[in-house]
Amino acid sequence: MHRLLTGLLLAGLFTLPAYAADSVKIGLNYPRTGNYKDEGLELRRGALLAVDAINREGGVLGRPLELLSENTASRAEQARANVDRFASQGARMVFGGATSEEAIAAGQRARERGLLYFATLSYANEVTGQAGHRYLFRESNSALMSARVLGEYLSWHMPRRSYHYVILDDAWGRSMESALRQATGSTDRARHGRTALPTGLVRRDQYRDALLKAAKSEADVLVLVLLGENLQRSMRLVHNMGLKQRMQVIVPNLTKSVVQQAGPLVMEDVIGTEAWTWDLPKQDNNPQGQAFVERYIAEYQEYPGSTTASAYSIVRQWADAVRRSNSLDSETLIKALEDHSYSLLKDPQQWRAFDHQNVQSILAVRVRSRSDVMADPFKQDYFEIIHRMAGDQAAPSLDDWQQERGESLTLQ
């Protein structure tokens, strides 16, 4: 970390100290504390690597790029207030967040301040659906995209199973449950039960009661629509109760940090989705992706995760749009981004014009066995890719999107 910060300072100064006052600023909304603090660390690392790389290449429009950051503690009202802080400091773009509520609130405030907002870790369909607008772009996949790749895999390999859902009762939890029920044919709640947990940090007795209910259901598949510390704590209970011995556990949105914190023994054999894994660039023979992985390993002595890759890609893509348009104006950058296709850390991606969803391939993954993970030099080779779906197949169609939007059929 010290080497990267030193590099950022040196790259940011260029040859004249006076440039520091003329830097181009961007703002990172990230959870430094709270339920999603581990994901927040991943976001910040990815952003720092991107800023460092851009400044080594000459900056943005000949000026150094400077990263501002504020803690959201995963609270929507704080994420919204942070946008005002960034704007008062001269930020030209804001990105980040670990919940869909953060993305929606901060994205709306960014529009009011004339700033683009790029959402990370914001999976609810509403983000680029009902709540979508011209100043909001989402790099992470939607709940529907995860559900479609999981639904296809499960229909092929685990057909006609009974499901039980434990969800967080927020925008993402409800979106994910609805999408996955549709994709797996488990819409009948009488047969495929559920428990909705309150938002925020959930108490141990609430986890236990939800999992006892799941155990009594005699379901074949246990779906945990949880993230962060909520997921870590529930998975430890799942492991201690022996539920994995008779139920396949599905975690729709897996991250490196969750497996790292909960432990590979607790998480082994869990199935979920990722948009990117550290070894994907090597599998796909992607030189830029491999260089990113090597840079991260050199800096942190561990593998990067998809959360880091998302933050890195957003900063690089925004800077690329600035370069292509020769402008920092938000309206000009929207035009430069819409329907722009690129390949950076994986196979081709596109910022789709009609909804500003990043259309990219989605991976179904399985957490490797503890013995396989421990055999790796960094003990972090967590995910085996078991299925891949192309982005245009996973993402909602224009007709799907307009049906969700109702009367507002274009972004405003």
N, C-alpha and C positions, 0 to 999 in steps of 0.2 A: 504493500500500500504506500509506503514511504517513497519508493522509486517512482510510482505513478504520479503522486502529488508533486514530487520534484520535477518530473517531466512536464506536467501541466503548467507549472509556474514558469519553467524555462521556455516552453513552447509559446505560452501566452504572452511573454514579454517581447518576443521577436527581437528586434535590434534597438528599438527605442522605448524607454520606459513610459513615455507619454501615451503609447498605444493602450496601456492598461485602462485608461479612462475612456477610451473609444472602443471598448470591446462590445461584441454582440452578445447579449445575454439571453439565456433560455432558463426556464424554471422547471424544476423537478418536484412534483408532489409525491411524497413517498412516506410510508409508515415506518418511522424509526422506532416507535413503541407500539404496543398493543398486539392484537391477535395475529397480525400479518407482518410483524417486524422482520422475520427472516426473509420474506419475499422483498421487503423494503431494501434490505442490504443488497440483494441481487440486482434490484433496479438501479441503485446508486452506482454499483460497480460497473454495470453496463454503460450507464451514462458517462461516467468518468473515462472509460476506455474510448468511447466514441469522440468525446471532446479532445482527448489527447491525440487521437489519430488525425482528426480534422486540423488541429493546430500544427501538427507536424507537417501537414500538407499545405500549409499557408493560411489556414483560417477560413473565414467566411467573408467573401468580397474583400479580401486583403486585410481583414481585421481579425483579431483573436476572438475565439468563442469562449464564453465564460458561463459556467454552470452555477446557477443559484438553486438552493434546495430548502424545502420546508417540510416539517413533520406534519402528517395528517392524522396520525394515530388511528387511521382507518375510519375517520368520522367525516361525513359529507359536509357538515357545516364548516369544519376546519379546512377541508379541501377547497371550499368556495372562498373562504377568507384568505387563504394563501394566494389565490389568483390575484386579489387586490394588492397583496404585498409584492408579488412579482411585477405587476403592472407599474406600481409606484417606483420600482427600481429599474424600469426600462426594459423588462423582458419582452422579447418578440414572439415567443412561443412558450406554451406550457404543456407538460406531459406527465404521465404517471397515474398513480392511484392503485389501490388493491381491492376495491369493491366497485360494483356497478353504480351504487348510490353516489360514491365519490365522483365517478366519471360524469354522471348526469348533472350533478350539482356544479362541479367545477367547470364542466364544458359549457353549461349555460352562462355562467358568470364570465368565462373567457369570451364568449360571443358578445356579451354586453360591453366588454372592454376592447373588442376588436382584435382578439388574439386567437390563433389556432390552438386547439387542444387535442392531444393525441392520447387515447385511453390505453392503459395496460391492465392486465389481470381483471378485466371488466367483461364478464361473460354473458350477462343478461341480454336476451334478444332486444330488449327495449333500447339499449345504448345506441345502436344504429337503426333501430326500428321506430317505435312511437316517439322516443325522445331524441331521435337523430336530427341534426341540423347542419348547415353548411360549414360551420366552424369546428365541427367535431369529426375526428377520424379515429378509427379503432384498429390497432395493429393486431391485438389478440383475437382469437376466434370467438364466435358466438356459441351459446348453449346449443343451438340447433346444429351447428357444424360438428361439435363433439358428439351429439346424440346420433347423428347420421352415420358417422364412422363406427361408433360403438354398436348401433343397431344392426348395421350390415354384418359386422364380425360376429355378434352374438346370435344372429339369426342363422348364420352358417354353421357355427360351432356349438351353440347351446340352445337349440330350438325348443320351443314349448316348455319353458321354465317358468316358475312362479317367482315373483319379485316382492321385495319389501324395501321401501324407501325411508331413509332418515335424512331430512333436509333441514337447512337453515332457512327460516321463514323470512327471506329477503327477496329482492328482485331476481338475483341470480338463482337462488334456490328454487323458486317457483318456476322460472323459465326452464331450468335444467330438468326438473321433474316432469314438467309437461312435455318437453321435447323428447325426453328419453322414453316416457310412457308411449308416446305415439310411435317412436322408432322401433320399440320392442314388442308392441302389441300388448302392453300391460296397463291399459287404460281403465280396466275394471277394478275399482278400488275395493270392492268386496273381496276379490281374490288376491289382489296385489296391494297390501296395506301400506301404511305410512305413519310417520311421526314427524311433526314440524317442531323444531327447536327454536327458541327465541333468538333474536339477533344479539350480537356482542359475544362476550366470553360466556360459555355455557357451563353450568355447575356439574360436578361429577355425578350427583344423583340424577340429574336430567339425562346425561348420557346413559347411565346404567338403566334407567327405566325404559328409555327408547330401545336399547339393545336387548333387554329382557323381552320386550314386546316382539322384537324381530325374531328372537330365538323361539318364542312360542308360536310364531306364525307358520313354522315349518316351510318357509320359503327356500328356494334353491339359490337365489341370488340376493345379496344384500347390497343395496346402493346407498353410498354415503355421499350426499351432496353437501360437502363441507370442505373448508380450506383452512390453512394456517394452524394455529394451536388447537382450534376446535377439532380438526381432523387428526392431529397427532394424538390428542388425548382419547378420542373415541377409538382410534385404531389400537391403542394400547389395551383398552378394555376388550375390544374384539379379540385380540390375541390371548389375553388372560382368560377369557371366557371360552376359548376353544372354538369360536364360531367359524373360523376359516377351515376347520376340518370337515364341515358339512355344508358350508355356503361359499359360493364364489363371491368375493368382495369386489365391487366396482366403485372406483372413485373417478367420476367423470373428468375432472381436471387435476392431473397429477403435476407436481413440481419437484425439482431436485431437492429443494430445501425441506419439503415435508418428509421425504424419505430419509434425508440426512438427519433430521431432528428426531423422528420417530424410531429410526433404526431399521436396517434391512431385514432383520429377523421378524420384526413386527409387520413390515410392509411386503414381504416376499409373496409373490403370486397374485398380488392385487393388479387388476386390469383398469386402465384409464386411457386418457388421451394426452398428447403433447403436440405442440406445433413444431418442436425442434428438439433434437438431442445432440449432445456434444460430439458424437461419432457420425452424425448424419453427413457433414461435409466430406468426410473421408469416403463414406459409402457412395456418395453421389459425385465424387471427384470434383469438389468445389474448392478451388484454390483460395478464394477470399474467405470462405468459411473456415478452412483449415488454418489460415493465418490468424484469424480471430481466436480460434481455440488455442493455438500455440502462444499467442500474446497473453491470453488470460492465464494459462498454466504458468507461464514465466512469472507473472505478477503475483499470483495467489496460491500457487502450488496445489491447485485442485481444478476440476473440470467446470466449465461454465454450464449453466442451466438455461432453459428456455426463457425464463424471466429476464436474465441478463441479456440474452440475445435480442429480446423484444425491445428493451430500452436502447440498446446499442443501435439496432436497425432504425428506430424512430429518429434518433438524432442524426444518423447518417443520411436518411432519406429526406429529412427536412433541409439539411445543409445542401444536399444534391439539388433539391427544388429551388433553393435560393440561387445556387450557381447557374442552373439552367435558365432561370427567369431573370437573373441579374437584379433581384429585388428582394426586399424584406417585407413588402406590403402583403398583408394577409389575403386580400382578394386576388392578387396576382399569383400568390402561392397556391391558393385553392385550384386555380385553373391549371397550374403546372402539375399538381398532384393528381387531379381527377383522370382516371383511366390510364395513369402512368404504370407501365410494367417494368419490372426490374428483377435482377437476381443478385442477391448479396450473400447471405449465409446459407441458402438452400436453393431449391428449384424455383422457377419463376413465380413471382407474386405480383399482385396488382391492387392499386388503390381504386376501387370501383367507384364510378362517378355517381350513380343514382343513390347510393346509401353511405358512401365513404367507409365501407367495410373493406379491410384488407383480405383479399381472396388468396388463399394459400392452401397447400396440401396439409391434411391433418392426419396424425399418426395415432393408431391404437397401439398401446404399449402394455407390456407386462413387467412387473418388478421382478428382477432376477432373484434366484435363491441367495441366501446369505453366503453360502460357500463360494458361489461364483463371484459375488461382490467382493468378498474378502480376498480373493485371488488377484484382484486388480491392483496395480501399483498404488493408486490413490484411494482404493476401496470406495469408489463412487460410480462405478459403471453400472448404474441402477436399472436401466430400461432396455428391454428387448422389444424391437419393433415387430408387431405381429400382424399389422394391417395398415394400409395407406389408402387414403381417398383423395382424389384431386380436388382442388379448391372449388372449381366451378360446379362440381357434383355435390360438395358439402354445403356450400353457401346457399342461402335462400334465393330463389329466383325473383325477378322483378315483380311477377304476379304475387308471389308469397309476400313480398315486402309491401306492396300496395294494399293487399288485403289487411295486413296488420296496421298500416297507417290510417286506413279509413278514408276520410275526405281529403287529407293532406297528402297528395300523391307525388310531391317533389320536396326536396330539402329547402328549407327557408333560412 
